[in-house]
């Protein structure tokens, strides 16, 4: 035992010594190779508690309103007591209840309020009628189940909320009763004041957000008094024994308005608790911020042609369409599919018909000993068809050529078949009148490169250029 006491004293002495040492702790600070010694007290130790940067939370930092004032009005009734509001076989009675609640919202899901009730209940039993005037004060907790169980992926408008209530309070009342078998009036049976009766309450409410300042709520509450006298039956006697137990209970069903007090945009009870975890950008994209001044359907924000003439078709960048790329927009171009000068309204000149056709097909050429049109020439022939439709009052020769190989008789047939292939494409695919085109076979006469006789004297690209079909205006 002596050893234990000695050990305890030594331990206590060590603790006191350590505290004294810490209170008198000396810190050496080295600055520019010069030692400076200063004493720092325990509560000034910058490394103690890591709270040297602590800043008090002020009301200026609040983002949400957290006070509300609610006023409710509705019905009240007593059930499960000696005298009840609704009794089988008797007329139902109705009473009133008015409530005022001042609530401080502690978090997005919980608030604490002070509630006051004032009202009257009317109740009855066989041969008896009674009524009770009451005043109640309570401290009540408010749980916002909708906010408590809010899901992160719920993107719907948050305008409805289910609230649960529970609390404790004190009840004051005056209860009256009369015997319906006699002519005597109501007489006071009980008068309970001060903190004469303590009760617990609980209930639920469904709240709807009208706007940022007001909510509307339907609420039902039950108040368990544990009091035998509240219904007017008295503390004892025949009437007090109609129902066993001291469990007079009060129900209220109310409709009310909730005023959310404060200068902020939103109330804490409606705040999204996940907003800071999954933030939404504060600056949202404003579409067409600068308008569409040329009314072409493309916002000026990305319109590359801000003065498009009214009525012109445009591309995705807001530029007026010029289908044939002749410098005349389609709105003013009388020949949208074929290029032409601006002074002729975008149409090709009649005097340049042959030149434009041959330019379109770029002297269509063929492979050796073949009359098959290469698919790479299809787009060129399609453009030539547009010219032929424009020059519909002009007729043209389709002149076929070959290179210098083989006999002239063979080449005349080959060149004719080449010209026929081009005519068939234009007539069958584009509906060009057959009478507008005349097939002419030149064989190996009028070579584009006459020096290629014989063909072996020239490189193959020159011989390939000799195997062609051209347009000649009649």
C-alpha positions in Angstrom: 0.0 0.0 0.0 2.9 2.4 0.9 4.4 1.7 -2.5 1.1 2.5 -4.2 0.8 5.8 -2.4 4.4 6.7 -3.3 3.8 5.9 -6.9 0.7 8.0 -7.0 2.5 11.0 -5.4 5.4 10.6 -7.9 2.9 10.6 -10.8 1.1 13.7 -9.6 4.4 15.5 -9.1 5.4 14.6 -12.7 2.2 16.0 -14.1 2.5 19.3 -12.1 6.1 19.6 -13.3 5.1 19.1 -16.9 2.4 21.7 -16.7 4.7 24.2 -15.1 7.3 23.5 -17.7 4.9 24.0 -20.5 3.6 27.3 -19.0 7.2 28.5 -18.9 8.1 27.1 -22.3 10.8 29.0 -24.1 10.8 29.1 -28.0 14.0 29.9 -29.9 13.4 31.7 -33.2 16.3 31.9 -35.6 16.2 34.9 -38.0 19.1 35.9 -40.3 21.5 33.8 -38.2 20.7 35.8 -35.1 19.1 34.0 -32.2 16.1 35.7 -30.6 14.7 34.3 -27.4 11.1 34.9 -26.4 8.7 33.4 -23.9 5.3 32.2 -25.1 2.6 31.4 -22.6 0.6 28.2 -22.9 -2.5 29.7 -24.4 -0.4 31.6 -27.0 1.2 28.5 -28.3 0.6 28.6 -32.1 0.8 24.9 -32.3 -1.8 24.2 -29.6 -5.3 23.3 -30.9 -4.6 24.5 -34.4 -7.2 27.3 -33.7 -5.1 30.4 -34.4 -7.1 31.1 -37.5 -10.5 30.6 -35.9 -13.1 33.1 -37.0 -16.5 33.5 -35.4 -19.5 32.7 -37.6 -21.5 35.9 -38.1 -25.0 36.6 -39.5 -23.3 38.3 -42.5 -22.1 34.9 -43.6 -25.5 33.4 -43.6 -26.9 32.3 -47.0 -30.4 31.3 -45.8 -33.2 32.6 -43.7 -33.7 30.5 -40.6 -36.7 32.1 -38.8 -40.3 31.6 -39.6 -43.6 32.6 -38.1 -46.7 30.4 -38.7 -50.4 31.0 -38.0 -52.8 28.0 -38.2 -56.6 27.7 -37.8 -58.7 24.6 -37.7 -60.8 22.1 -35.8 -60.1 20.5 -32.4 -61.8 17.5 -30.8 -61.5 15.3 -27.8 -61.6 11.5 -28.3 -60.9 8.5 -26.0 -62.0 10.4 -22.9 -65.1 10.2 -20.7 -66.8 12.9 -22.7 -66.0 13.0 -26.5 -66.6 15.3 -29.4 -67.8 12.5 -31.7 -70.1 9.9 -30.1 -72.0 7.2 -32.0 -75.7 7.9 -32.1 -75.3 11.5 -31.2 -74.8 14.7 -33.2 -71.2 15.4 -33.9 -69.7 18.5 -32.3 -67.1 20.8 -33.8 -64.7 23.1 -32.0 -61.9 25.4 -33.0 -58.1 25.7 -32.5 -55.8 28.6 -33.3 -52.0 28.2 -33.3 -49.0 30.5 -33.6 -45.5 29.0 -34.0 -42.2 30.8 -34.0 -39.5 28.5 -35.4 -35.7 28.7 -35.5 -34.4 26.4 -38.2 -31.2 24.7 -36.9 -30.3 22.8 -40.0 -31.9 22.0 -43.4 -33.8 19.1 -41.7 -34.4 20.2 -38.1 -36.0 23.2 -36.5 -37.0 24.1 -33.0 -40.1 26.2 -32.3 -42.2 27.8 -29.6 -45.9 27.1 -30.1 -49.0 28.6 -28.6 -52.5 27.1 -28.9 -55.8 28.8 -28.0 -59.1 27.1 -28.5 -62.2 25.4 -27.3 -63.4 21.8 -27.4 -67.0 20.6 -27.1 -67.7 17.1 -25.9 -70.6 14.9 -24.8 -71.7 11.6 -23.3 -75.1 10.2 -22.6 -76.9 12.7 -20.4 -73.9 15.1 -20.3 -72.5 18.0 -22.4 -69.3 19.8 -21.7 -66.8 22.2 -23.2 -63.3 23.3 -22.4 -61.5 26.5 -23.0 -57.7 26.0 -23.2 -54.4 27.7 -23.6 -51.2 25.7 -24.4 -47.5 26.6 -24.6 -45.0 24.1 -25.9 -41.5 23.6 -27.2 -41.7 21.6 -30.4 -39.2 20.0 -32.7 -39.7 20.1 -36.5 -38.2 17.3 -38.7 -38.3 17.9 -42.4 -38.4 14.4 -43.7 -38.4 15.5 -47.4 -35.1 17.4 -47.0 -33.7 14.7 -44.7 -34.2 12.0 -47.4 -33.6 14.1 -50.4 -31.8 12.3 -53.3 -29.0 13.7 -55.2 -30.4 12.6 -58.5 -33.9 14.1 -57.9 -34.0 17.1 -60.3 -37.7 17.8 -59.8 -39.0 21.1 -58.5 -38.7 21.0 -54.7 -42.1 22.5 -53.7 -43.7 19.9 -51.3 -42.3 18.8 -48.0 -43.4 16.4 -45.3 -42.8 17.6 -41.7 -43.0 15.6 -38.5 -43.5 17.4 -35.2 -43.0 16.4 -31.5 -42.6 18.3 -28.3 -43.6 19.0 -24.7 -45.6 21.8 -23.1 -47.9 23.0 -20.4 -51.6 23.2 -20.6 -54.1 25.6 -18.9 -57.8 25.1 -19.2 -61.2 25.7 -17.8 -63.6 22.8 -18.2 -67.4 23.1 -17.9 -70.2 20.5 -17.8 -74.0 20.3 -17.6 -76.5 17.5 -17.1 -78.8 17.4 -20.1 -81.6 15.8 -18.0 -82.0 19.0 -16.0 -82.5 22.6 -16.9 -79.4 23.9 -15.1 -76.7 25.5 -17.1 -73.0 24.8 -17.4 -70.9 24.9 -14.3 -67.2 25.0 -14.0 -65.8 21.5 -13.2 -62.1 22.2 -13.4 -59.8 25.2 -13.5 -56.2 24.2 -14.1 -53.6 27.1 -14.4 -49.9 27.7 -14.2 -48.0 24.5 -14.8 -50.8 22.4 -13.6 -50.8 20.1 -16.5 -47.9 18.9 -18.7 -48.5 17.3 -22.0 -46.6 15.8 -25.0 -47.6 16.3 -28.6 -46.8 14.9 -32.0 -48.1 15.0 -35.5 -47.3 15.7 -39.1 -47.8 18.4 -41.8 -47.7 18.6 -45.5 -46.2 21.9 -46.6 -46.3 23.6 -50.0 -43.9 26.4 -51.1 -46.0 29.3 -52.5 -43.0 31.5 -53.1 -39.8 32.6 -51.4 -41.7 34.3 -48.5 -44.8 32.2 -47.9 -45.6 28.5 -47.5 -49.0 26.9 -46.9 -49.4 23.8 -44.7 -52.0 21.3 -43.7 -51.2 19.9 -40.2 -52.6 17.3 -37.8 -51.5 17.1 -34.2 -52.3 14.9 -31.1 -51.8 16.2 -27.6 -51.6 13.6 -24.8 -52.5 15.3 -21.6 -52.6 12.4 -19.1 -55.2 14.4 -17.4 -58.6 13.1 -16.2 -60.3 16.5 -16.0 -59.6 18.1 -19.4 -62.9 16.8 -20.9 -65.0 18.2 -18.1 -65.7 14.9 -16.4 -64.0 16.1 -13.2 -61.3 14.4 -11.0 -63.7 11.8 -9.7 -67.3 10.7 -9.6 -69.7 9.0 -11.9 -68.8 10.9 -15.0 -65.1 10.6 -14.4 -65.5 6.8 -14.4 -67.2 6.6 -17.8 -63.8 5.7 -19.3 -61.0 4.0 -17.5 -57.6 5.7 -17.2 -56.4 9.3 -17.2 -55.7 9.8 -20.9 -57.7 12.7 -22.1 -56.4 13.4 -25.6 -56.8 16.4 -27.9 -56.7 16.3 -31.7 -56.2 19.3 -33.9 -56.5 19.6 -37.7 -55.3 22.9 -39.1 -54.5 24.9 -42.2 -52.0 27.7 -42.0 -49.6 30.1 -43.6 -45.9 30.1 -42.8 -44.0 33.4 -43.2 -40.3 32.9 -43.8 -38.5 35.8 -42.1 -35.3 37.3 -43.4 -33.6 39.1 -46.3 -32.0 36.1 -48.0 -33.5 34.5 -51.2 -34.1 31.1 -49.7 -35.1 29.6 -46.3 -32.9 26.9 -44.7 -35.8 24.5 -44.6 -36.0 24.5 -48.4 -32.3 24.6 -49.0 -30.8 21.7 -51.0 -28.2 20.1 -48.7 -26.4 18.7 -51.7 -26.0 22.0 -53.5 -22.4 22.6 -52.3 -21.4 19.0 -52.9 -22.8 18.9 -56.5 -22.6 22.6 -57.4 -24.4 24.1 -60.4 -22.4 26.8 -62.2 -23.6 30.2 -61.2 -23.0 31.6 -64.6 -25.3 29.8 -67.1 -24.9 30.1 -70.8 -27.1 32.8 -72.2 -28.2 31.9 -75.7 -28.4 34.6 -78.3 -27.3 37.3 -75.9 -26.7 39.8 -78.7 -29.8 38.9 -80.7 -30.1 38.2 -84.4 -30.0 41.6 -86.0 -30.2 40.4 -89.6 -33.0 38.0 -88.8 -31.4 35.1 -90.6 -32.0 32.5 -87.8 -28.4 32.5 -86.7 -27.5 34.4 -83.5 -25.0 37.2 -83.8 -22.9 35.5 -81.2 -21.6 33.1 -83.9 -23.0 34.8 -87.1 -20.0 35.3 -89.5 -22.1 37.5 -91.8 -24.0 40.1 -89.7 -25.7 41.8 -92.7 -27.3 38.9 -94.6 -30.1 40.2 -96.9 -33.6 39.6 -95.6 -35.0 36.3 -97.1 -31.7 34.8 -98.0 -31.0 31.2 -97.1 -28.0 30.8 -94.9 -25.6 28.1 -93.8 -24.8 27.2 -90.1 -22.4 30.2 -89.8 -25.0 32.7 -91.0 -23.6 33.2 -94.5 -25.9 33.5 -97.4 -25.9 30.4 -99.6 -24.3 30.5 -103.1 -24.9 27.1 -104.4 -23.0 27.5 -107.7 -20.2 29.5 -106.1 -20.3 32.2 -108.7 -20.3 35.1 -106.2 -24.0 35.8 -106.6 -26.1 34.6 -103.6 -29.0 32.3 -104.3 -31.5 35.0 -103.3 -30.4 37.1 -106.3 -29.1 34.3 -108.6 -31.5 33.5 -111.4 -29.4 30.4 -112.2 -28.8 28.8 -108.9 -27.2 25.6 -110.2 -24.8 27.0 -112.8 -22.3 29.8 -112.3 -22.5 33.1 -114.2 -21.4 36.7 -114.0 -23.1 39.0 -111.6 -24.1 41.4 -114.4 -26.1 38.6 -116.0 -27.9 37.8 -112.7 -25.6 34.9 -112.0 -26.5 33.1 -115.3 -23.9 32.0 -117.9 -23.7 34.0 -121.1 -25.3 32.4 -124.2 -22.1 33.1 -126.2 -20.1 31.0 -123.8 -22.3 27.9 -123.8 -19.7 25.6 -125.5 -16.9 26.9 -123.4 -18.9 26.4 -120.1 -19.9 22.8 -121.1 -16.3 21.7 -121.9 -15.1 23.4 -118.7 -17.7 21.5 -116.7 -16.6 18.1 -117.9 -12.9 19.0 -118.2 -12.5 17.1 -121.5 -13.9 13.8 -120.3 -11.3 11.0 -121.0 -11.4 7.2 -121.3 -9.2 4.3 -120.6 -7.4 2.4 -123.5 -9.8 0.6 -125.8 -12.8 1.3 -123.5 -16.1 3.2 -123.8 -17.0 3.0 -120.1 -17.3 6.3 -118.2 -15.3 6.3 -115.1 -17.5 7.1 -112.0 -15.1 10.0 -111.2 -16.6 11.9 -114.1 -20.2 11.5 -112.9 -20.2 14.8 -110.9 -18.8 16.6 -113.9 -21.5 15.2 -116.2 -24.1 16.2 -113.6 -22.9 19.8 -113.8 -22.9 19.6 -117.6 -26.6 18.6 -117.4 -27.4 21.7 -115.5 -25.8 23.8 -118.3 -27.7 21.9 -121.0 -31.0 22.6 -119.2 -30.1 26.3 -119.0 -29.1 26.3 -122.7 -32.1 24.3 -123.7 -32.5 26.3 -127.0 -29.0 25.3 -128.1 -28.0 22.0 -129.8 -24.6 20.4 -129.4 -22.5 17.7 -131.0 -21.0 15.2 -128.7 -17.6 14.5 -130.4 -15.8 11.3 -129.6 -12.0 10.8 -130.0 -9.4 8.0 -129.7 -5.6 7.9 -129.6 -3.4 7.0 -132.6 -3.5 3.2 -131.9 -5.3 0.7 -134.2 -7.0 1.4 -137.6 -9.2 4.4 -138.3 -12.2 2.1 -139.0 -11.8 0.6 -135.5 -11.3 4.0 -133.9 -14.4 5.5 -135.6 -16.6 2.8 -134.0 -14.8 3.2 -130.6 -15.1 7.0 -130.6 -18.8 6.8 -131.6 -19.5 4.4 -128.7 -17.8 6.8 -126.3 -19.9 9.7 -127.4 -23.1 7.5 -127.2 -22.2 6.5 -123.6 -22.0 10.2 -122.6 -25.3 11.0 -124.4 -27.1 8.0 -122.7 -26.0 9.2 -119.2 -27.3 12.7 -119.8 -30.5 11.6 -121.4 -31.4 8.7 -119.0 -30.3 10.2 -115.7 -31.0 13.9 -116.2 -33.8 13.9 -118.9 -31.8 15.9 -121.4 -33.8 15.8 -124.8 -32.1 13.4 -127.2 -32.6 15.9 -130.0 -30.4 18.4 -128.2 -27.3 16.1 -128.5 -25.9 14.7 -131.8 -23.2 12.0 -131.7 -20.1 12.6 -133.9 -17.3 10.1 -134.3 -13.8 11.5 -135.1 -11.7 8.3 -134.6 -8.0 9.2 -134.4 -8.4 12.4 -136.4 -7.9 15.8 -134.7 -5.8 14.5 -131.9 -5.4 16.9 -128.9 -1.7 16.1 -129.1 -1.0 15.5 -132.8 2.6 14.7 -132.2 1.5 11.4 -130.7 1.6 9.6 -134.1 2.5 6.8 -133.6 1.4 6.6 -129.9 4.7 5.2 -128.9 6.3 8.6 -129.4 4.4 10.2 -126.4 4.1 9.4 -122.7 0.9 7.7 -121.8 -0.8 10.8 -120.2 -0.8 12.4 -123.6 -2.4 9.4 -125.2 -4.9 9.3 -122.4 -5.8 13.0 -123.1 -6.4 12.1 -126.7 -9.1 9.6 -125.7 -11.9 12.1 -125.0 -15.4 13.4 -125.6 -16.0 17.1 -126.1 -19.0 19.4 -126.8 -19.2 21.4 -129.9 -22.1 24.0 -130.4 -24.0 23.5 -133.6 
